[in-house]
């Protein structure tokens, strides 16, 4: 059997130190931490805002599409920056490779525009369907649109419920609006 070298002792000391540190960090809070349990202690707390609803909400596929576009174009910017910083070293081969990369991304962007993946606004859909906008029509009443009735309009959303952010609690879907709102 060979002798243990100083390098081996350093590895052994490191493993023992890391193990001790992990055990220490896991056991000390259990021994010194509070033991009280309660409903309020189990609630999520985020920057002083009372949470409203669960985290499992359904999002439109458009949000995921935006995330994918962001990743694609972020990576494009990363590769273009890396190429731009080393353009002299890579020469014409690097230029040709980057040209193929950019042309490939441009083809993908043209495909995205052609399929309509970036037309999300209702006005774009109305324009595609041939519906003319009613903006500026003689039937439009600006006074009715901009009328301010009471301070409750600032607190209550159009559904008649007080938002959870304002009230500090979440309303259920079956409950009715408060009587002051129903008047």
N, C-alpha and C positions, 0 to 999 in steps of 0.2 A: 504494500500500500504506500502510495506516495504521501509526502508531507503536505500539509495545508499551507498554501501560499498566502501572503498578505492580501492578495486580490480576492481569494476565497473568503478570508475573514471579513473583508469589507462587504461582500455580498451577504454573508450570514448576518452581520450587524445591521445592514439595511433592512433585510426581511424581518428580523426581530423588532427593529424600531418601527417599521410600518405596521406590523401586527399589533404591537403595543399601542400605538397611536389610534388605530381603528377601534380596538377594544375600549380604550379610554374614552374616545369620543362618543361611543354608543352607550356606555354604562353610566358615566357621570351625569348626563341629563336625566336618566331614569332615577338616580339616587337623589339629586338635588332639585329636580323639577317639581312643578305643582301637580297635585293629584286630583284637583277638582274637575268634575265633569258636568256638563250641562248642555242644554239646547243651544244657548247663545254661543258657547265655546266651540260648537261643532259647525257653526255657520262660516261660510267663506267671507273673507274681508279683503276688499281690493281698493286701496287708496281712499278709504273713507266713504265709499259708495256702497250702499246696501245692495246686495246682489238681488237680481230679479230673474226668476225663472231658472231653468237648467242650462247646462252647457251643451246639451244635445239638441241643437236646433237644426232644422233643415235649411240649407243655403242653396241658392240658385247655382246651377252649373256655371253661370257666368263668372262667379267669384273664383272657381277653380281654373277656369280658362284664363282669367287675368293672371293668376299665380303662375300658370304654365308659361304664358307669354313673358312674364317678368323674368322667370328663370332662363328662358331661351335668350332673351335680349341682354340679360345681365351676363350670361356666359359669353355672348358675342362680344360685349364690351371688354370683358376680361381677356379674351383671346386677342382682340384687336390691340389692347394695351400691351400685352406681352409681345406681340409681333412688332409694334411700333418702337418699343424700347430696344429690340434686338434686330432692327431692319438691316443694319450694315453687316452683321455677322451671318444672317441667314441667306442673304443674296437673292438671286432670281428664283431659286427653288422655293424659298420662303414666301416670296411675293406671289408666285404662282399658286402655292398652297392656300395662302390667305385670299387670293382672288376667287378660287374655287369655293372656299368657305363662305365668303360674302355673297357670291352669286347663288349658292345653295340657300342661304337665309333669305335673300330677296325673292327667290322662287316660292319659298314657304310663305313669306308675307303676302305675295300676290295671291297665292292660293287662299289664305285666310280672308283677304278682302273679297275675293270672288265668291267664296262660300257664304259670306255675310256674317262671319263670326264676330266682327267688330261693330255691327250695326245693332245696338242694344236700346237706343232711346226710342220712346214711343213715337216721336216725330219721324224718325227714320222708317219705322214700320208703317206709319200712316202714309208717308210719301211713297213707299214701295207698293202699298195697296191702292194708291191713287186717291186718297181722301184729302181734301183741301183743308188747311188749318182755318180755325174760326177766329184767329187773332186779328183784331182790327175790324171785325165785322160790325155792321150797324146795330146788331142785337146785343153787343157786348156792353155791359154796364160797369164802368170802372168804379163807381161809388159803391156798388154792391160787393164787388170783389175785395175792396180795401176797407170796408166798414169795420169799425172796432166797437163792439157792444159793451164788453165788460172785462174786468181783470181776469175772470175765469177762463177766458179764451187763451190767455197766456199759460195757464196751468193745466187745462184739460185738453186732451187731444181730441181729434174729430170723432173718435168712436164713443166719446162720452165718459171714458174712464180716466181717472187721474193716473198719470204715469207712475210707475214704481219708483223712479228716481226722485220724484217730488214727494211722494207720500211715505216712503220708507217701507212699504210693504207691497206685495204683489196681489192684484185682484184676480179672482178666479173667473173663468169664462162664463160661469152660470150666474154670477151675481149681477144685480142690476145697478144702475148708476145711482149716486146719491140724489136725494129729493131736490136739492138746490140746483142740480144739473138738469133734471127732467122738466123743470118749469118752462 
